[in-house]
Amino acid sequence: MKLYQMADAVRYPRMTTSEIRETFLVDDLFRPGTIDLVYVDLDRTVIGSAVPTITPLTLETQSELRAEYFCERRELGVLNVGGKGSVTIDGKAFAMEKLDCLYIGRGSKDVVFASESETEPAAFYLLSYPAHAVYPTAMKKFAEMPPLHLGSVETCNKRTIYKAIYADGLKSCQLVMGFTMLEAGSNWNTMPPHTHMRRSEVYLYFDVDPAHRVMHLMGPPQETRHIVMADKQVVVSPGWSVHAGVGTKAYGFCWGMGGENQAYDDMDGVAIADLK
């Protein structure tokens, strides 16, 4: 399990493009037939993917966790961004179609990922944080998530937010997780931007056309940089950093957070005119 050590706001302004990418970008997930995991020292986040093909994949513990099984002291969020599949937890199977979201509670021992089709496999995105309480494993189907419509055509950010794991949805210890879909012709996400020192945030960009890219905006509001991102790549956002982006074509992104609270609207807003 690869270790990511975050830079602070003091070191960040002096970093080169390659250093920023090496520190904040996770670009080696979603390999067919494999579970890939990375450990981020910020809030002890584990980010990963599972893409089962012919053979189901079992989530194993990692030596870095010092745990008998992966969810011994952790909770896990799973979003399917691929074909139809299933996740079986301690013998109970959850059939998951694209954009279905699953919460796996602390104490779940056996976690197995499977796809219905080898040629159109499921692509499970994994996001995990330490958990100090036990909440039941549960799934939220895409059709069950109430849409929240934001933005406009005039500001190029007409989009729909879907919340899955949060205070009024699937219950968790600290994990908050959902996703946003941009409408055709809209490009900007999370604009105007914000920060929240109380929670770190992780973005997975998906449904990005292979010929297109998303320019992810990060950094303190007065010291911004960007990371050019492709489909199914992940960026880690410390609490001191804004997290926004603009694509050369419409796309989707999964947002996930862990930290002090689960209040979705706990944000320190930044005016667009104040960005530098």
Residue pairs with C-beta under 8 A, 6 or more apart in sequence:
1 37
1 38
1 39
1 46
1 62
1 63
1 64
2 37
2 38
2 39
3 38
3 39
3 41
3 64
4 23
4 26
4 38
4 39
4 40
4 41
4 42
4 236
5 23
5 41
6 23
6 24
6 40
6 41
6 42
6 236
6 238
7 15
7 19
7 23
7 24
8 238
8 240
9 220
9 223
9 238
9 240
9 241
12 20
12 219
12 220
12 223
12 225
13 219
13 223
15 23
15 225
20 218
20 225
20 227
21 27
21 227
24 218
24 227
24 235
24 236
24 237
25 227
25 229
25 233
25 234
25 235
25 236
26 38
26 47
26 233
26 234
26 235
26 236
27 230
27 233
27 234
28 36
29 36
29 38
29 47
29 48
29 49
29 125
29 232
29 233
29 234
30 36
30 49
30 51
30 123
30 232
31 49
31 51
32 51
32 53
32 121
33 51
33 52
33 53
33 54
33 55
33 57
34 50
34 51
34 57
35 48
35 49
35 50
35 57
35 59
35 60
35 113
36 48
36 49
36 50
37 46
37 47
37 48
37 62
37 126
38 46
38 47
38 48
39 45
39 46
39 62
39 64
40 46
40 47
40 236
42 200
42 236
42 238
43 129
43 199
43 200
43 258
43 259
44 129
44 130
45 127
45 128
45 129
45 200
45 202
45 236
45 258
46 65
46 74
46 126
46 127
46 128
46 129
47 126
47 127
47 128
47 202
47 234
47 236
48 125
48 126
48 127
48 128
49 123
49 124
49 125
49 126
49 232
50 57
50 59
50 113
50 122
50 124
50 126
51 57
51 82
51 115
51 121
51 122
51 123
51 124
52 85
52 113
52 114
52 115
52 121
52 122
53 115
53 118
53 121
54 118
56 88
56 112
56 113
56 114
57 112
57 113
57 114
58 110
58 111
58 112
58 113
59 70
59 111
59 112
59 113
60 70
61 67
61 68
61 69
61 70
61 72
62 70
65 72
65 73
65 74
67 73
67 74
69 109
69 110
70 76
70 111
70 128
71 104
71 105
71 106
71 107
71 108
71 109
71 111
71 128
72 106
72 107
73 106
73 130
73 131
74 106
74 128
74 129
74 130
74 131
75 103
75 104
75 105
75 106
75 128
75 129
75 130
75 131
75 135
75 172
75 173
75 174
75 175
76 103
76 104
76 108
76 111
76 126
76 127
76 128
76 175
77 101
77 102
77 103
77 104
77 126
77 127
77 128
77 164
77 165
77 172
77 175
77 177
77 256
78 87
78 96
78 101
78 102
78 103
78 104
78 124
78 125
78 126
79 99
79 100
79 101
79 102
79 124
79 125
79 127
79 164
79 177
79 179
79 204
79 254
80 96
80 97
80 98
80 99
80 100
80 101
80 122
80 123
80 124
80 125
81 98
81 99
81 123
81 124
81 125
81 204
81 206
81 207
81 232
81 252
81 254
82 98
82 115
82 120
82 121
82 122
82 123
82 124
83 98
83 115
83 116
83 117
83 120
83 121
83 122
83 123
84 95
84 96
84 97
84 98
84 115
84 116
84 117
84 120
84 122
85 95
85 96
85 113
85 114
85 115
85 116
85 121
85 122
85 124
86 93
86 94
86 95
86 96
86 113
86 114
86 116
86 122
87 93
87 94
87 96
87 102
87 104
87 111
87 112
87 113
87 114
87 124
88 94
88 110
88 111
88 112
88 114
89 104
89 108
89 110
89 111
89 112
89 137
90 108
90 109
90 110
91 110
92 137
94 102
94 139
96 102
96 122
96 124
96 139
97 141
97 142
98 142
99 142
99 162
99 179
100 139
100 140
100 141
100 142
101 139
101 140
101 142
101 145
101 164
101 165
101 170
101 177
101 178
101 179
102 137
102 138
102 139
102 140
103 135
103 137
103 138
103 139
103 140
103 164
103 165
103 170
103 171
103 172
103 175
103 177
104 111
104 137
105 131
105 134
105 135
105 136
105 137
105 172
106 131
106 133
106 134
106 135
106 173
107 134
108 137
113 122
113 124
114 122
115 121
115 122
116 122
123 232
125 204
125 206
125 254
127 175
127 177
127 202
127 254
127 256
128 175
129 173
129 174
129 175
129 258
130 173
130 174
131 172
131 173
131 174
131 175
132 173
133 173
135 171
135 172
135 173
136 171
138 170
138 171
139 170
140 164
140 165
140 169
140 170
142 162
145 162
145 163
145 164
145 169
145 178
146 162
146 163
147 160
147 161
147 162
148 160
148 161
148 162
148 163
149 158
149 159
149 160
149 161
150 157
150 158
150 159
150 160
150 161
151 157
151 158
151 159
151 186
151 188
152 158
153 185
153 186
155 188
155 191
156 185
156 186
156 187
156 188
156 246
157 182
157 186
157 187
157 188
157 189
157 191
158 182
158 183
158 185
158 186
159 180
159 181
159 182
159 183
159 186
159 189
160 180
160 181
160 183
161 178
161 179
161 180
162 178
162 179
162 180
162 181
163 169
163 178
163 264
164 170
164 177
164 178
164 179
165 172
165 175
165 176
165 177
165 178
166 176
166 177
166 178
166 262
166 264
167 262
167 263
167 264
172 262
174 258
174 259
174 262
175 256
175 257
175 258
176 199
176 256
176 257
176 258
176 262
176 264
177 254
177 255
177 256
177 257
178 254
178 255
178 256
179 252
179 253
179 254
179 255
180 189
180 252
180 253
180 255
181 207
181 252
182 189
182 247
182 250
182 251
182 252
183 250
184 250
185 250
186 250
187 246
187 247
187 248
187 249
187 250
188 244
188 245
188 246
189 244
189 245
189 246
189 247
189 253
190 242
190 243
190 244
190 245
191 244
191 246
191 272
192 269
192 270
192 271
192 272
193 217
193 221
193 242
193 243
193 244
193 269
193 270
193 272
193 275
194 242
194 267
194 268
194 269
194 270
195 220
195 221
195 239
195 240
195 241
195 242
195 267
195 268
195 270
196 239
196 257
196 259
196 266
196 267
196 268
197 239
197 240
197 268
198 239
198 259
198 260
198 261
198 266
199 239
199 257
199 258
199 259
199 260
199 261
199 266
200 236
200 237
200 238
200 239
200 257
200 258
200 259
201 236
201 237
201 243
201 255
201 256
201 257
202 234
202 235
202 236
202 237
202 255
202 256
202 257
203 216
203 234
203 235
203 237
203 243
203 245
203 253
203 254
203 255
204 232
204 233
204 234
204 253
204 254
204 256
205 214
205 216
205 229
205 230
205 231
205 232
205 233
205 234
205 235
205 245
205 251
205 252
205 253
206 231
206 232
206 251
206 252
206 253
206 254
207 231
207 251
207 252
208 214
208 229
208 230
208 231
208 232
208 247
208 249
208 251
209 231
209 249
209 251
210 230
210 231
212 247
212 248
212 249
212 251
213 228
213 229
213 230
213 247
213 248
214 228
214 229
214 230
214 245
214 246
214 247
214 248
214 251
214 253
215 226
215 227
215 228
215 229
215 245
215 246
215 247
216 226
216 227
216 228
216 229
216 235
216 243
216 244
216 245
217 224
217 225
217 226
217 242
217 243
217 244
217 245
217 246
218 224
218 225
218 226
218 227
218 235
218 237
218 241
218 242
218 243
219 225
219 241
219 242
220 240
220 241
220 242
221 242
221 270
221 274
221 275
221 276
222 274
222 275
222 276
223 276
224 242
224 275
224 276
227 235
229 235
229 245
235 243
237 243
239 259
242 270
242 275
245 253
